[in-house]
Amino acid sequence: MVKSYLRYEPCKTFGVITSSLSNAVFSGDDKLAIAPALEDVAIWDLKKGILIGKWHDVDNKSEVIVIAKSPNKIDYAVGYADGSIRIWNIETSSSSIIFNGHRGAVTALTFDKTGTRLASGSKDTDLIIWDIVGEVGLYRMRGHKDQVTSIQFISRPLLGGHKSKDMTSSSGYLLSSSKDTLLKLWDLSTQHCMETVVAHRSEVWDFDISKDEKMLVTGGEDAEFKVWTIDHEVLAKGLEIDDSNKEENEIKKTIQFFGSVKREGKDRVVTIKFHPNSSLLGVQGPGKSVEIYRIRTHEEIKKKLSRRKKRQKEKQHRDQDENDFMEVNVEEQQIRAEDLITPYQIIRTDGKVRSFDFSMIEDKNGSIRVLTSLTNNMLEVYTVNLSDIIPSKLYSIDLLGHRSDIRTLSLSSDDNLLCSASKGEYN
């Protein structure tokens, strides 16, 4: 007797728009969404709401954990739960490069500005720098004591504030964060950790660096995010220490704490991201919102400090008249983190947010688009406009499917029907 079986093809997942273990990103032209679909990567046309392609490797059985876009807007690095990394080409929908070097799931990926190097971090706590052109691993760096959560390249500056044009495999720096509460700054020319910062009291879940590489924002378990400055004068000197002034050089740090900014959300930070032009900052927790902050210009900060100074003078006069209090120094005005970064708008989504991504291109009216990947198997695109108080939803991709984990399956006797059930619902 020949028994028939339901034929299963891994590339044909049932109703998976975006899985919840990985982030989703815009394509280079902002028209497509590159979204995780279990062990595959799905390509969605956002305007039409249709699936136009899927990246599938028959030899891969592990789920997608992280996706990173190359500066060339063609190549995408995808990290998997088994520790492997594949470089996919959006034009050919093929993967010609596979890297294997991690013993645990790949949890962080980033390209350098030229797109020729890729840095990866993992649950195994290691960092690896990969050569995309040569298709080889360059070196491994160890130092974190827990899972790596985020990584970013930093260009090597020259004294005087000019950046080096030398982008060889040995140049520049790498900044990494981990669940061990630490930020680590690595000199890639020596593969040495040149600075360690205790960033938060608990896990550091994400960070991002502004376009000019002078501002750093980190997020942890707190209901606030921290702002840091990157001193390029110290960075340019690297590990060189002047023996004539050794104590001063040892005290001065490249990464210096600037201040904290309160968030509306009370849960941990999941994603922090600067808009490509650095005028906006997005911060997202595990809830149903993405908080958008605006980076004030130098003129706006001056006006704010002037108003503060005026209020302090008025308070000083009142205090002197009523209680003859000690004179308050109103001449020294210090810029605080909340002066620089101010709440702007909040995107309210239809489900809990897994990740978000800013569009690279601004619309004609100056608005930007924000792609949100939701844990209930949905993709949504919102527009944020200077003239609108509330962001508006532009696109939404939703298919029939479960909104929570599938608990059981049952196959009909003739193998033509499949029934699935999850918590509180059925299909």
Buried (B, 14 or more C-beta within 10 A) or exposed (E): EEEEEEEEEEEEBEEBBBBBBBBBBBBBEBBBBBBBBBBBBBBBBBEEBEBEBBBBBEEBEBBBBBBBBBEEBBBBBBBBBBBBBBBBBBEEBEBEBBBEBBEBBBBBBBBBEBBBBBBBBBBBBBBBBBBBEEEEBBEEBEBBEBBBBBBBBBBBBEEEEEBEEEBEBBBBBBBBBBBBBBBBBBBBBEBEBBBBBEBBEEBBBBBBBBEEBBBBBBBBBBBBBBBBBBBBEBBBBBEEEEEEEEEEBEEEBBBEBBBBBEBEBEEBBBBBBBBBEBBBBBBBBEBBBBBBBBBBEEEBBEEBBEEBBEEBEEEBEEBEEEEEEEEEEBEEBEBBBBBBBBBBBEBEBBBBBBBBBBBBEBEEEEBBBBBBBBBBBBBBBBBBBEEEEEBEBBBBBBEEBBBEEEEEEEEEEEEEEEEBBBEEEEE
